[in-house]
Amino acid sequence: MGNWASRENKVRAALVLKVPKAMMSAYRTLWPTKDVYEALRKKYCVDTDERRHSILQNIHITFLPAAANTDAQAAHLKDLLALVDEYAEVANEALKDDYVCSIFLSGLHGTFGTNIRVAAKVDNSTKDWALLQHTYNTLVQPRVADCRAREGSEQEDHQL
């Protein structure tokens, strides 16, 4: 029995150290610590369904503006991947490849989106997320490197 009490006290001490006093004060009399944790979670944590919905909304509004420079193009995929990973963590399930492909492609502007679709051989029946990411990176990364090299040479010209 002493072993359980020792662990309970350690967990409670860790919770007291991590949670601000103003939040913790109303729950100090609750025992065991699990009850304190559950009460704090119910009051202060964002509901998982609400978070999933919010992340999905952010995924749907992720788009690449038509006038995006190469850095923005490179960041676009990174931002979408972060949201997809966050969704998987919150929902405990990954979004389906065809869904992510559709969202990604719908967020690309005109000819750039068309070029990606053609290069990745994406049609309505086959949507391979790994291939789409690879194709996008293959097309975008050299352009980012070229732009950075040009920016570097322009800066050298200005310094002379």
QUIVEN-V607060 format. One record per residue. PSI is psi in whole degrees, -180 to 180 (* if undefined). NEAR is the number of other C-alpha atoms within 8 Angstrom. Layout:
BEGIN
PSI_NEAR + PSI_NEAR
END
This chain:
BEGIN
-37_4 + -34_5 + -42_6 + -45_7 + -38_8 + -45_8 + -40_8 + -44_10 + -38_8 + -43_8 + -43_9 + -42_9 + -41_8 + -42_8 + -43_8 + -37_10 + -34_7 + -32_6 + 132_8 + 145_8 + -38_7 + -36_6 + -36_8 + -26_11 + -38_7 + -14_7 + 7_9 + -27_7 + -10_5 + 140_8 + 147_7 + 180_7 + -30_10 + -40_7 + -39_9 + -48_12 + -47_8 + -41_8 + -43_9 + -43_12 + -44_8 + -37_7 + -38_6 + -21_6 + 143_7 + 135_6 + 138_6 + -43_8 + -40_6 + -43_8 + -44_10 + -46_11 + -44_8 + -42_8 + -43_11 + -39_9 + -44_8 + -36_9 + -42_11 + -24_8 + 6_7 + 113_11 + 162_11 + 114_11 + 150_7 + -34_7 + 19_4 + 137_9 + 178_6 + -33_10 + -41_8 + -37_9 + -41_11 + -40_12 + -27_8 + -50_11 + -42_9 + -43_8 + -44_9 + -43_11 + -39_8 + -43_8 + -41_11 + -42_12 + -42_9 + -42_9 + -47_15 + -38_11 + -44_8 + -43_9 + -10_9 + 30_7 + 146_7 + 150_9 + 148_9 + 145_6 + -46_9 + -33_10 + -49_8 + -41_11 + -46_12 + -45_9 + -46_10 + -49_11 + -36_9 + -19_9 + -3_10 + 141_12 + 151_11 + -113_7 + -32_6 + -44_8 + -41_11 + -44_8 + -41_8 + -46_12 + -45_12 + -47_8 + -36_8 + 0_9 + 46_6 + 126_12 + -172_7 + -22_5 + -27_5 + 114_7 + 95_12 + 107_10 + -42_10 + -44_6 + -40_8 + -44_14 + -46_9 + -46_8 + -45_11 + -50_9 + -38_9 + -38_8 + -34_9 + -45_11 + -44_9 + -34_8 + -38_9 + -45_11 + -43_8 + -45_8 + -42_9 + -37_8 + -42_8 + -41_8 + -40_8 + -41_8 + -33_8 + -38_8 + -38_8 + -41_8 + -39_7 + -30_6 + -27_5 + *_4
END
